[in-house]
Amino acid sequence: MSELIRYIMNKESVLNIGFDDTDSPTGMCTTFLAYKIVDLLQKQKTEFLDFPKLIRFNPNIPWKTRGNGAVSLKIKTRNPSKIKNQIKNLVSNILILKMEQILDLFFLKMILFLLNLLNLVI
């Protein structure tokens, strides 16, 4: 293997990860997602270059998100593609769970509505 390829394969990359607007009326929030991502990265012994940063936005902006904040993480890794994919999978899994909870709540409300309707008819 050439020296250049060996150098490139062993080179560490700095990754800046930022996210916002992950909250909804049914739950989830940006800081909770930050906790889950930090937990994932710590298990892999990823090197954090700084503390997670909570970025607060102007509260007077009418189009602000519910939580009005974003989170930024700065890490060093030898495999940025792997980290990106793992974070995408984590976010997808959390969103799928949230969607299942929303659907469960919707069906429960629908059943209660139908039962109430049957009581009115009987």
BADREN-387218 format. One record per residue: x, y, z of N, C-alpha, C, O in turn. Coordinates in Angstrom, 1 decimal. Layout:
<recs>
rec neast = X; nnorth = Y; nup = Z; caeast = X; canorth = Y; caup = Z; ceast = X; cnorth = Y; cup = Z; oeast = X; onorth = Y; oup = Z
...
</recs>
This chain:
<recs>
rec neast = 0.8; nnorth = -1.2; nup = 0.0; caeast = 0.0; canorth = 0.0; caup = 0.0; ceast = 0.9; cnorth = 1.2; cup = 0.0; oeast = 1.9; onorth = 1.3; oup = 0.7
rec neast = 0.5; nnorth = 2.2; nup = -0.8; caeast = 1.4; canorth = 3.4; caup = -0.9; ceast = 1.2; cnorth = 4.2; cup = 0.3; oeast = 0.3; onorth = 4.1; oup = 1.1
rec neast = 2.2; nnorth = 5.0; nup = 0.6; caeast = 2.2; canorth = 5.9; caup = 1.7; ceast = 1.1; cnorth = 6.9; cup = 1.7; oeast = 0.5; onorth = 7.2; oup = 2.8
rec neast = 0.7; nnorth = 7.4; nup = 0.6; caeast = -0.4; canorth = 8.3; caup = 0.5; ceast = -1.7; cnorth = 7.7; cup = 0.9; oeast = -2.5; onorth = 8.2; oup = 1.6
rec neast = -2.0; nnorth = 6.4; nup = 0.4; caeast = -3.2; canorth = 5.7; caup = 0.8; ceast = -3.2; cnorth = 5.4; cup = 2.3; oeast = -4.3; onorth = 5.6; oup = 2.9
rec neast = -2.1; nnorth = 5.0; nup = 2.8; caeast = -2.0; canorth = 4.7; caup = 4.2; ceast = -2.3; cnorth = 6.0; cup = 5.0; oeast = -3.0; onorth = 5.9; oup = 6.1
rec neast = -1.7; nnorth = 7.1; nup = 4.6; caeast = -2.0; canorth = 8.4; caup = 5.3; ceast = -3.4; cnorth = 8.7; cup = 5.3; oeast = -4.0; onorth = 9.1; oup = 6.3
rec neast = -4.1; nnorth = 8.6; nup = 4.1; caeast = -5.5; canorth = 9.0; caup = 4.0; ceast = -6.4; cnorth = 8.1; cup = 4.8; oeast = -7.3; onorth = 8.6; oup = 5.5
rec neast = -6.1; nnorth = 6.8; nup = 4.8; caeast = -6.9; canorth = 5.8; caup = 5.6; ceast = -6.8; cnorth = 6.1; cup = 7.1; oeast = -7.7; onorth = 5.8; oup = 7.9
rec neast = -5.6; nnorth = 6.5; nup = 7.6; caeast = -5.4; canorth = 6.8; caup = 9.0; ceast = -5.7; cnorth = 8.2; cup = 9.4; oeast = -5.6; onorth = 8.5; oup = 10.6
rec neast = -6.0; nnorth = 9.0; nup = 8.5; caeast = -6.3; canorth = 10.4; caup = 8.9; ceast = -7.6; cnorth = 10.6; cup = 9.6; oeast = -8.6; onorth = 10.0; oup = 9.2
rec neast = -7.6; nnorth = 11.4; nup = 10.6; caeast = -8.8; canorth = 11.6; caup = 11.4; ceast = -9.5; cnorth = 12.9; cup = 10.8; oeast = -8.8; onorth = 13.8; oup = 10.4
rec neast = -10.8; nnorth = 12.8; nup = 10.8; caeast = -11.6; canorth = 13.9; caup = 10.3; ceast = -12.3; cnorth = 14.6; cup = 11.4; oeast = -12.8; onorth = 13.9; oup = 12.3
rec neast = -12.5; nnorth = 15.9; nup = 11.3; caeast = -13.3; canorth = 16.6; caup = 12.2; ceast = -14.7; cnorth = 16.7; cup = 11.6; oeast = -14.9; onorth = 17.1; oup = 10.5
rec neast = -15.7; nnorth = 16.4; nup = 12.5; caeast = -17.0; canorth = 16.4; caup = 12.0; ceast = -17.8; cnorth = 17.3; cup = 12.9; oeast = -17.8; onorth = 17.2; oup = 14.1
rec neast = -18.5; nnorth = 18.3; nup = 12.3; caeast = -19.4; canorth = 19.2; caup = 13.0; ceast = -20.8; cnorth = 18.7; cup = 12.7; oeast = -21.3; onorth = 18.6; oup = 11.5
rec neast = -21.5; nnorth = 18.3; nup = 13.8; caeast = -22.9; canorth = 17.8; caup = 13.6; ceast = -23.8; cnorth = 18.8; cup = 14.2; oeast = -23.7; onorth = 19.2; oup = 15.4
rec neast = -24.8; nnorth = 19.3; nup = 13.5; caeast = -25.7; canorth = 20.3; caup = 14.0; ceast = -27.1; cnorth = 19.8; cup = 13.6; oeast = -27.4; onorth = 19.3; oup = 12.5
rec neast = -28.1; nnorth = 20.1; nup = 14.5; caeast = -29.5; canorth = 19.7; caup = 14.2; ceast = -30.4; cnorth = 20.6; cup = 15.0; oeast = -30.1; onorth = 21.2; oup = 16.0
rec neast = -31.6; nnorth = 20.8; nup = 14.4; caeast = -32.6; canorth = 21.6; caup = 15.0; ceast = -34.0; cnorth = 21.1; cup = 14.5; oeast = -34.1; onorth = 20.3; oup = 13.6
rec neast = -35.0; nnorth = 21.6; nup = 15.1; caeast = -36.4; canorth = 21.3; caup = 14.7; ceast = -36.8; cnorth = 19.8; cup = 14.7; oeast = -37.4; onorth = 19.3; oup = 13.8
rec neast = -36.4; nnorth = 19.2; nup = 15.8; caeast = -36.7; canorth = 17.7; caup = 15.9; ceast = -37.9; cnorth = 17.5; cup = 16.9; oeast = -38.3; onorth = 16.4; oup = 17.2
rec neast = -38.4; nnorth = 18.6; nup = 17.4; caeast = -39.5; canorth = 18.5; caup = 18.4; ceast = -40.8; cnorth = 18.5; cup = 17.7; oeast = -41.0; onorth = 19.0; oup = 16.6
rec neast = -41.8; nnorth = 18.0; nup = 18.4; caeast = -43.2; canorth = 18.0; caup = 17.9; ceast = -44.2; cnorth = 18.1; cup = 19.0; oeast = -43.7; onorth = 17.9; oup = 20.2
rec neast = -45.4; nnorth = 18.3; nup = 18.8; caeast = -46.4; canorth = 18.4; caup = 19.9; ceast = -46.5; cnorth = 17.1; cup = 20.6; oeast = -47.0; onorth = 17.1; oup = 21.8
rec neast = -46.2; nnorth = 16.0; nup = 20.0; caeast = -46.3; canorth = 14.7; caup = 20.7; ceast = -45.1; cnorth = 14.2; cup = 21.4; oeast = -45.1; onorth = 13.2; oup = 22.0
rec neast = -44.0; nnorth = 15.0; nup = 21.4; caeast = -42.8; canorth = 14.7; caup = 22.1; ceast = -41.6; cnorth = 14.9; cup = 21.3; oeast = -41.6; onorth = 15.5; oup = 20.3
rec neast = -40.5; nnorth = 14.3; nup = 21.8; caeast = -39.2; canorth = 14.5; caup = 21.2; ceast = -38.7; cnorth = 15.9; cup = 21.4; oeast = -39.6; onorth = 16.8; oup = 21.4
rec neast = -37.5; nnorth = 16.1; nup = 21.5; caeast = -36.9; canorth = 17.5; caup = 21.4; ceast = -35.5; cnorth = 17.4; cup = 21.0; oeast = -34.8; onorth = 16.4; oup = 21.1
rec neast = -34.9; nnorth = 18.5; nup = 20.6; caeast = -33.6; canorth = 18.6; caup = 20.1; ceast = -32.5; cnorth = 18.2; cup = 21.1; oeast = -31.6; onorth = 17.5; oup = 20.8
rec neast = -32.7; nnorth = 18.6; nup = 22.4; caeast = -31.7; canorth = 18.3; caup = 23.4; ceast = -31.8; cnorth = 16.8; cup = 23.8; oeast = -30.7; onorth = 16.2; oup = 24.1
rec neast = -33.0; nnorth = 16.2; nup = 23.7; caeast = -33.1; canorth = 14.7; caup = 23.9; ceast = -32.3; cnorth = 14.0; cup = 22.8; oeast = -31.6; onorth = 13.0; oup = 23.0
rec neast = -32.5; nnorth = 14.4; nup = 21.5; caeast = -31.8; canorth = 13.8; caup = 20.4; ceast = -30.3; cnorth = 14.0; cup = 20.6; oeast = -29.5; onorth = 13.1; oup = 20.3
rec neast = -29.8; nnorth = 15.2; nup = 21.1; caeast = -28.4; canorth = 15.4; caup = 21.4; ceast = -27.9; cnorth = 14.4; cup = 22.4; oeast = -26.8; onorth = 13.8; oup = 22.2
rec neast = -28.7; nnorth = 14.1; nup = 23.4; caeast = -28.3; canorth = 13.1; caup = 24.5; ceast = -28.1; cnorth = 11.8; cup = 23.8; oeast = -27.1; onorth = 11.1; oup = 24.1
rec neast = -29.1; nnorth = 11.4; nup = 23.0; caeast = -29.0; canorth = 10.0; caup = 22.3; ceast = -27.8; cnorth = 9.9; cup = 21.4; oeast = -27.1; onorth = 8.9; oup = 21.4
rec neast = -27.5; nnorth = 11.0; nup = 20.7; caeast = -26.3; canorth = 11.0; caup = 19.7; ceast = -25.0; cnorth = 10.9; cup = 20.5; oeast = -24.1; onorth = 10.2; oup = 20.2
rec neast = -24.9; nnorth = 11.7; nup = 21.6; caeast = -23.7; canorth = 11.7; caup = 22.4; ceast = -23.5; cnorth = 10.4; cup = 23.0; oeast = -22.4; onorth = 9.8; oup = 23.1
rec neast = -24.6; nnorth = 9.8; nup = 23.5; caeast = -24.5; canorth = 8.4; caup = 24.1; ceast = -24.0; cnorth = 7.4; cup = 23.0; oeast = -23.1; onorth = 6.6; oup = 23.3
rec neast = -24.5; nnorth = 7.5; nup = 21.8; caeast = -24.1; canorth = 6.6; caup = 20.7; ceast = -22.6; cnorth = 6.8; cup = 20.5; oeast = -21.8; onorth = 5.9; oup = 20.3
rec neast = -22.1; nnorth = 8.1; nup = 20.4; caeast = -20.8; canorth = 8.4; caup = 20.1; ceast = -19.8; cnorth = 8.0; cup = 21.2; oeast = -18.7; onorth = 7.6; oup = 21.0
rec neast = -20.2; nnorth = 8.2; nup = 22.5; caeast = -19.4; canorth = 7.8; caup = 23.6; ceast = -19.2; cnorth = 6.3; cup = 23.6; oeast = -18.1; onorth = 5.8; oup = 24.0
rec neast = -20.2; nnorth = 5.5; nup = 23.3; caeast = -20.0; canorth = 4.0; caup = 23.3; ceast = -18.9; cnorth = 3.6; cup = 22.3; oeast = -18.4; onorth = 2.5; oup = 22.4
rec neast = -18.7; nnorth = 4.4; nup = 21.2; caeast = -17.7; canorth = 4.1; caup = 20.2; ceast = -16.4; cnorth = 4.8; cup = 20.5; oeast = -15.4; onorth = 4.8; oup = 19.7
rec neast = -16.3; nnorth = 5.4; nup = 21.7; caeast = -15.1; canorth = 6.1; caup = 22.1; ceast = -14.6; cnorth = 7.2; cup = 21.1; oeast = -13.5; onorth = 7.4; oup = 20.9
rec neast = -15.6; nnorth = 7.9; nup = 20.6; caeast = -15.4; canorth = 9.0; caup = 19.7; ceast = -14.8; cnorth = 10.2; cup = 20.5; oeast = -15.1; onorth = 10.4; oup = 21.7
rec neast = -13.8; nnorth = 10.9; nup = 19.9; caeast = -13.2; canorth = 12.0; caup = 20.6; ceast = -14.0; cnorth = 13.3; cup = 20.4; oeast = -14.2; onorth = 13.7; oup = 19.3
rec neast = -14.5; nnorth = 13.8; nup = 21.5; caeast = -15.2; canorth = 15.1; caup = 21.4; ceast = -14.2; cnorth = 16.2; cup = 21.5; oeast = -13.4; onorth = 16.2; oup = 22.4
rec neast = -14.3; nnorth = 17.2; nup = 20.6; caeast = -13.4; canorth = 18.3; caup = 20.6; ceast = -13.9; cnorth = 19.5; cup = 21.4; oeast = -13.2; onorth = 20.4; oup = 21.7
rec neast = -15.2; nnorth = 19.4; nup = 21.8; caeast = -15.7; canorth = 20.5; caup = 22.7; ceast = -17.0; cnorth = 19.9; cup = 23.3; oeast = -17.4; onorth = 18.8; oup = 23.0
rec neast = -17.5; nnorth = 20.7; nup = 24.3; caeast = -18.8; canorth = 20.3; caup = 24.9; ceast = -19.9; cnorth = 20.5; cup = 23.9; oeast = -19.7; onorth = 21.3; oup = 23.0
rec neast = -21.0; nnorth = 19.7; nup = 24.0; caeast = -22.1; canorth = 20.0; caup = 23.1; ceast = -22.6; cnorth = 21.5; cup = 23.3; oeast = -22.6; onorth = 22.0; oup = 24.4
rec neast = -22.9; nnorth = 22.1; nup = 22.2; caeast = -23.3; canorth = 23.5; caup = 22.3; ceast = -24.8; cnorth = 23.6; cup = 22.1; oeast = -25.4; onorth = 23.1; oup = 21.1
rec neast = -25.5; nnorth = 24.3; nup = 23.0; caeast = -26.9; canorth = 24.6; caup = 22.8; ceast = -27.0; cnorth = 26.1; cup = 22.3; oeast = -26.5; onorth = 27.0; oup = 22.9
rec neast = -27.6; nnorth = 26.2; nup = 21.1; caeast = -27.7; canorth = 27.5; caup = 20.4; ceast = -29.1; cnorth = 28.0; cup = 20.6; oeast = -30.1; onorth = 27.3; oup = 20.1
rec neast = -29.3; nnorth = 29.1; nup = 21.2; caeast = -30.6; canorth = 29.7; caup = 21.4; ceast = -30.9; cnorth = 30.7; cup = 20.3; oeast = -30.0; onorth = 31.5; oup = 20.0
rec neast = -32.1; nnorth = 30.7; nup = 19.8; caeast = -32.4; canorth = 31.7; caup = 18.7; ceast = -33.3; cnorth = 32.8; cup = 19.3; oeast = -33.7; onorth = 32.8; oup = 20.5
rec neast = -33.4; nnorth = 33.8; nup = 18.5; caeast = -34.2; canorth = 35.0; caup = 18.9; ceast = -35.6; cnorth = 34.6; cup = 19.2; oeast = -36.3; onorth = 34.1; oup = 18.3
rec neast = -36.1; nnorth = 34.8; nup = 20.4; caeast = -37.5; canorth = 34.4; caup = 20.8; ceast = -38.6; cnorth = 35.2; cup = 20.1; oeast = -39.8; onorth = 34.8; oup = 20.1
rec neast = -38.2; nnorth = 36.3; nup = 19.5; caeast = -39.2; canorth = 37.2; caup = 18.9; ceast = -39.5; cnorth = 36.9; cup = 17.4; oeast = -40.3; onorth = 37.5; oup = 16.8
rec neast = -38.8; nnorth = 35.9; nup = 16.9; caeast = -39.0; canorth = 35.5; caup = 15.5; ceast = -40.2; cnorth = 34.6; cup = 15.4; oeast = -40.4; onorth = 33.6; oup = 16.1
rec neast = -41.2; nnorth = 35.0; nup = 14.5; caeast = -42.4; canorth = 34.3; caup = 14.5; ceast = -42.3; cnorth = 32.8; cup = 13.9; oeast = -43.1; onorth = 32.0; oup = 14.2
rec neast = -41.3; nnorth = 32.6; nup = 13.1; caeast = -41.1; canorth = 31.2; caup = 12.5; ceast = -40.2; cnorth = 30.3; cup = 13.3; oeast = -39.7; onorth = 29.3; oup = 12.8
rec neast = -39.9; nnorth = 30.7; nup = 14.6; caeast = -39.0; canorth = 29.8; caup = 15.4; ceast = -39.6; cnorth = 28.5; cup = 15.6; oeast = -40.8; onorth = 28.3; oup = 15.5
rec neast = -38.8; nnorth = 27.5; nup = 16.0; caeast = -39.2; canorth = 26.2; caup = 16.3; ceast = -39.8; cnorth = 26.2; cup = 17.7; oeast = -39.6; onorth = 27.1; oup = 18.5
rec neast = -40.5; nnorth = 25.1; nup = 18.1; caeast = -41.1; canorth = 25.1; caup = 19.4; ceast = -40.1; cnorth = 25.3; cup = 20.5; oeast = -40.3; onorth = 26.1; oup = 21.5
rec neast = -39.0; nnorth = 24.6; nup = 20.5; caeast = -38.0; canorth = 24.6; caup = 21.5; ceast = -37.1; cnorth = 25.8; cup = 21.4; oeast = -36.4; onorth = 26.2; oup = 22.3
rec neast = -37.1; nnorth = 26.5; nup = 20.2; caeast = -36.3; canorth = 27.7; caup = 19.9; ceast = -34.8; cnorth = 27.5; cup = 20.1; oeast = -34.1; onorth = 28.4; oup = 20.6
rec neast = -34.3; nnorth = 26.3; nup = 19.8; caeast = -32.8; canorth = 26.1; caup = 20.0; ceast = -32.3; cnorth = 24.9; cup = 19.1; oeast = -33.1; onorth = 24.1; oup = 18.7
rec neast = -31.0; nnorth = 25.0; nup = 18.9; caeast = -30.4; canorth = 23.9; caup = 18.1; ceast = -29.2; cnorth = 23.4; cup = 18.9; oeast = -28.8; onorth = 24.0; oup = 20.0
rec neast = -28.6; nnorth = 22.3; nup = 18.5; caeast = -27.5; canorth = 21.7; caup = 19.2; ceast = -26.4; cnorth = 21.4; cup = 18.2; oeast = -26.7; onorth = 21.1; oup = 17.0
rec neast = -25.2; nnorth = 21.6; nup = 18.6; caeast = -24.0; canorth = 21.4; caup = 17.8; ceast = -23.0; cnorth = 20.5; cup = 18.5; oeast = -22.7; onorth = 20.8; oup = 19.7
rec neast = -22.5; nnorth = 19.5; nup = 17.8; caeast = -21.4; canorth = 18.7; caup = 18.4; ceast = -20.2; cnorth = 18.7; cup = 17.5; oeast = -20.4; onorth = 18.8; oup = 16.2
rec neast = -19.0; nnorth = 18.7; nup = 18.0; caeast = -17.8; canorth = 18.7; caup = 17.3; ceast = -17.0; cnorth = 17.5; cup = 17.7; oeast = -16.6; onorth = 17.4; oup = 18.9
rec neast = -16.7; nnorth = 16.6; nup = 16.8; caeast = -16.0; canorth = 15.4; caup = 17.1; ceast = -14.8; cnorth = 15.1; cup = 16.1; oeast = -14.8; onorth = 15.7; oup = 15.0
rec neast = -14.0; nnorth = 14.2; nup = 16.5; caeast = -12.9; canorth = 13.7; caup = 15.6; ceast = -13.1; cnorth = 12.2; cup = 15.4; oeast = -13.3; onorth = 11.5; oup = 16.4
rec neast = -13.0; nnorth = 11.8; nup = 14.2; caeast = -13.2; canorth = 10.4; caup = 13.9; ceast = -12.4; cnorth = 9.9; cup = 12.7; oeast = -12.0; onorth = 10.8; oup = 11.8
rec neast = -12.1; nnorth = 8.7; nup = 12.6; caeast = -11.4; canorth = 8.1; caup = 11.5; ceast = -12.4; cnorth = 7.6; cup = 10.4; oeast = -12.0; onorth = 7.3; oup = 9.3
rec neast = -13.6; nnorth = 7.5; nup = 10.8; caeast = -14.6; canorth = 7.0; caup = 9.9; ceast = -15.9; cnorth = 7.9; cup = 9.9; oeast = -16.9; onorth = 7.5; oup = 10.4
rec neast = -15.8; nnorth = 9.0; nup = 9.2; caeast = -17.0; canorth = 9.9; caup = 9.2; ceast = -18.2; cnorth = 9.3; cup = 8.6; oeast = -19.3; onorth = 9.6; oup = 9.0
rec neast = -18.0; nnorth = 8.5; nup = 7.5; caeast = -19.2; canorth = 7.9; caup = 6.8; ceast = -20.0; cnorth = 7.0; cup = 7.8; oeast = -21.2; onorth = 7.0; oup = 7.8
rec neast = -19.2; nnorth = 6.2; nup = 8.6; caeast = -19.9; canorth = 5.3; caup = 9.5; ceast = -20.6; cnorth = 6.1; cup = 10.6; oeast = -21.8; onorth = 5.8; oup = 10.9
rec neast = -20.0; nnorth = 7.2; nup = 11.1; caeast = -20.7; canorth = 8.0; caup = 12.1; ceast = -22.0; cnorth = 8.6; cup = 11.5; oeast = -23.0; onorth = 8.6; oup = 12.1
rec neast = -21.9; nnorth = 9.2; nup = 10.3; caeast = -23.0; canorth = 9.8; caup = 9.7; ceast = -24.2; cnorth = 8.8; cup = 9.5; oeast = -25.3; onorth = 9.1; oup = 9.8
rec neast = -23.8; nnorth = 7.6; nup = 9.0; caeast = -24.9; canorth = 6.5; caup = 8.9; ceast = -25.5; cnorth = 6.1; cup = 10.2; oeast = -26.7; onorth = 5.9; oup = 10.2
rec neast = -24.7; nnorth = 6.0; nup = 11.2; caeast = -25.2; canorth = 5.6; caup = 12.5; ceast = -26.1; cnorth = 6.6; cup = 13.1; oeast = -27.2; onorth = 6.3; oup = 13.7
rec neast = -25.8; nnorth = 7.9; nup = 12.9; caeast = -26.7; canorth = 9.0; caup = 13.4; ceast = -28.0; cnorth = 9.0; cup = 12.6; oeast = -29.0; onorth = 9.2; oup = 13.1
rec neast = -27.9; nnorth = 8.8; nup = 11.3; caeast = -29.1; canorth = 8.8; caup = 10.4; ceast = -30.0; cnorth = 7.6; cup = 10.9; oeast = -31.2; onorth = 7.8; oup = 11.0
rec neast = -29.4; nnorth = 6.4; nup = 11.1; caeast = -30.2; canorth = 5.3; caup = 11.6; ceast = -30.8; cnorth = 5.6; cup = 13.0; oeast = -32.0; onorth = 5.2; oup = 13.2
rec neast = -30.1; nnorth = 6.2; nup = 13.9; caeast = -30.6; canorth = 6.5; caup = 15.2; ceast = -31.8; cnorth = 7.4; cup = 15.1; oeast = -32.9; onorth = 7.2; oup = 15.7
rec neast = -31.7; nnorth = 8.5; nup = 14.3; caeast = -32.8; canorth = 9.4; caup = 14.1; ceast = -34.0; cnorth = 8.8; cup = 13.5; oeast = -35.1; onorth = 9.0; oup = 13.9
rec neast = -33.7; nnorth = 7.9; nup = 12.4; caeast = -34.8; canorth = 7.2; caup = 11.8; ceast = -35.6; cnorth = 6.3; cup = 12.8; oeast = -36.8; onorth = 6.3; oup = 12.8
rec neast = -34.8; nnorth = 5.6; nup = 13.6; caeast = -35.5; canorth = 4.7; caup = 14.6; ceast = -36.3; cnorth = 5.5; cup = 15.6; oeast = -37.4; onorth = 5.0; oup = 16.0
rec neast = -35.8; nnorth = 6.6; nup = 16.0; caeast = -36.5; canorth = 7.4; caup = 17.0; ceast = -37.8; cnorth = 7.9; cup = 16.3; oeast = -38.9; onorth = 7.9; oup = 17.0
rec neast = -37.7; nnorth = 8.4; nup = 15.1; caeast = -38.9; canorth = 8.9; caup = 14.4; ceast = -39.9; cnorth = 7.8; cup = 14.1; oeast = -41.1; onorth = 8.1; oup = 14.3
rec neast = -39.4; nnorth = 6.6; nup = 13.8; caeast = -40.4; canorth = 5.5; caup = 13.6; ceast = -41.1; cnorth = 5.2; cup = 14.9; oeast = -42.3; onorth = 5.0; oup = 14.9
rec neast = -40.4; nnorth = 5.2; nup = 16.0; caeast = -41.1; canorth = 5.0; caup = 17.3; ceast = -42.1; cnorth = 6.0; cup = 17.6; oeast = -43.2; onorth = 5.8; oup = 18.1
rec neast = -41.7; nnorth = 7.3; nup = 17.3; caeast = -42.6; canorth = 8.4; caup = 17.5; ceast = -43.9; cnorth = 8.3; cup = 16.7; oeast = -45.0; onorth = 8.5; oup = 17.1
rec neast = -43.7; nnorth = 7.9; nup = 15.4; caeast = -44.8; canorth = 7.7; caup = 14.5; ceast = -45.8; cnorth = 6.6; cup = 15.0; oeast = -47.0; onorth = 6.7; oup = 15.0
rec neast = -45.2; nnorth = 5.5; nup = 15.5; caeast = -46.0; canorth = 4.4; caup = 16.1; ceast = -46.8; cnorth = 4.9; cup = 17.3; oeast = -47.9; onorth = 4.5; oup = 17.5
rec neast = -46.2; nnorth = 5.7; nup = 18.1; caeast = -46.9; canorth = 6.3; caup = 19.3; ceast = -48.0; cnorth = 7.2; cup = 18.9; oeast = -49.1; onorth = 7.2; oup = 19.4
rec neast = -47.8; nnorth = 8.0; nup = 17.8; caeast = -48.8; canorth = 8.9; caup = 17.3; ceast = -50.0; cnorth = 8.0; cup = 16.8; oeast = -51.1; onorth = 8.4; oup = 17.0
rec neast = -49.7; nnorth = 7.0; nup = 16.0; caeast = -50.7; canorth = 6.1; caup = 15.4; ceast = -51.5; cnorth = 5.4; cup = 16.5; oeast = -52.7; onorth = 5.3; oup = 16.5
rec neast = -50.8; nnorth = 4.9; nup = 17.6; caeast = -51.5; canorth = 4.3; caup = 18.7; ceast = -52.4; cnorth = 5.2; cup = 19.4; oeast = -53.6; onorth = 4.9; oup = 19.7
rec neast = -52.0; nnorth = 6.5; nup = 19.6; caeast = -52.8; canorth = 7.5; caup = 20.2; ceast = -54.0; cnorth = 7.8; cup = 19.3; oeast = -55.2; onorth = 7.9; oup = 19.8
rec neast = -53.8; nnorth = 7.9; nup = 18.0; caeast = -54.9; canorth = 8.2; caup = 17.1; ceast = -55.9; cnorth = 7.1; cup = 17.1; oeast = -57.1; onorth = 7.3; oup = 17.2
rec neast = -55.5; nnorth = 5.8; nup = 17.1; caeast = -56.4; canorth = 4.7; caup = 17.1; ceast = -57.2; cnorth = 4.6; cup = 18.4; oeast = -58.3; onorth = 4.3; oup = 18.4
rec neast = -56.5; nnorth = 4.9; nup = 19.5; caeast = -57.1; canorth = 4.9; caup = 20.8; ceast = -58.2; cnorth = 5.9; cup = 20.9; oeast = -59.3; onorth = 5.7; oup = 21.3
rec neast = -57.9; nnorth = 7.1; nup = 20.4; caeast = -58.9; canorth = 8.2; caup = 20.3; ceast = -60.1; cnorth = 7.8; cup = 19.4; oeast = -61.3; onorth = 8.1; oup = 19.7
rec neast = -59.8; nnorth = 7.1; nup = 18.3; caeast = -60.9; canorth = 6.7; caup = 17.4; ceast = -61.8; cnorth = 5.7; cup = 18.0; oeast = -63.0; onorth = 5.7; oup = 17.9
rec neast = -61.2; nnorth = 4.7; nup = 18.7; caeast = -62.0; canorth = 3.7; caup = 19.4; ceast = -62.8; cnorth = 4.3; cup = 20.5; oeast = -64.0; onorth = 4.0; oup = 20.6
rec neast = -62.3; nnorth = 5.2; nup = 21.3; caeast = -63.0; canorth = 5.9; caup = 22.3; ceast = -64.2; cnorth = 6.7; cup = 21.7; oeast = -65.3; onorth = 6.8; oup = 22.2
rec neast = -63.9; nnorth = 7.4; nup = 20.6; caeast = -65.0; canorth = 8.1; caup = 19.9; ceast = -66.1; cnorth = 7.2; cup = 19.4; oeast = -67.3; onorth = 7.5; oup = 19.6
rec neast = -65.7; nnorth = 6.0; nup = 18.8; caeast = -66.7; canorth = 5.1; caup = 18.4; ceast = -67.5; cnorth = 4.5; cup = 19.5; oeast = -68.8; onorth = 4.3; oup = 19.4
rec neast = -66.9; nnorth = 4.2; nup = 20.6; caeast = -67.6; canorth = 3.7; caup = 21.8; ceast = -68.5; cnorth = 4.7; cup = 22.4; oeast = -69.7; onorth = 4.3; oup = 22.8
rec neast = -68.1; nnorth = 5.9; nup = 22.4; caeast = -69.0; canorth = 7.0; caup = 22.8; ceast = -70.2; cnorth = 7.2; cup = 21.9; oeast = -71.3; onorth = 7.4; oup = 22.3
rec neast = -69.9; nnorth = 7.0; nup = 20.6; caeast = -71.0; canorth = 7.1; caup = 19.6; ceast = -72.0; cnorth = 6.0; cup = 19.8; oeast = -73.2; onorth = 6.2; oup = 19.7
rec neast = -71.5; nnorth = 4.8; nup = 20.0; caeast = -72.4; canorth = 3.6; caup = 20.3; ceast = -73.2; cnorth = 3.8; cup = 21.5; oeast = -74.4; onorth = 3.4; oup = 21.5
rec neast = -72.7; nnorth = 4.4; nup = 22.5; caeast = -73.4; canorth = 4.6; caup = 23.7; ceast = -74.6; cnorth = 5.6; cup = 23.5; oeast = -75.6; onorth = 5.5; oup = 24.1
rec neast = -74.3; nnorth = 6.6; nup = 22.6; caeast = -75.4; canorth = 7.6; caup = 22.3; ceast = -76.5; cnorth = 6.9; cup = 21.5; oeast = -77.6; onorth = 7.3; oup = 21.6
rec neast = -76.1; nnorth = 6.0; nup = 20.6; caeast = -77.1; canorth = 5.3; caup = 19.8; ceast = -78.0; cnorth = 4.3; cup = 20.6; oeast = -79.2; onorth = 4.2; oup = 20.4
rec neast = -77.3; nnorth = 3.6; nup = 21.5; caeast = -78.0; canorth = 2.6; caup = 22.3; ceast = -79.0; cnorth = 3.1; cup = 23.3; oeast = -79.6; onorth = 2.3; oup = 24.0
</recs>
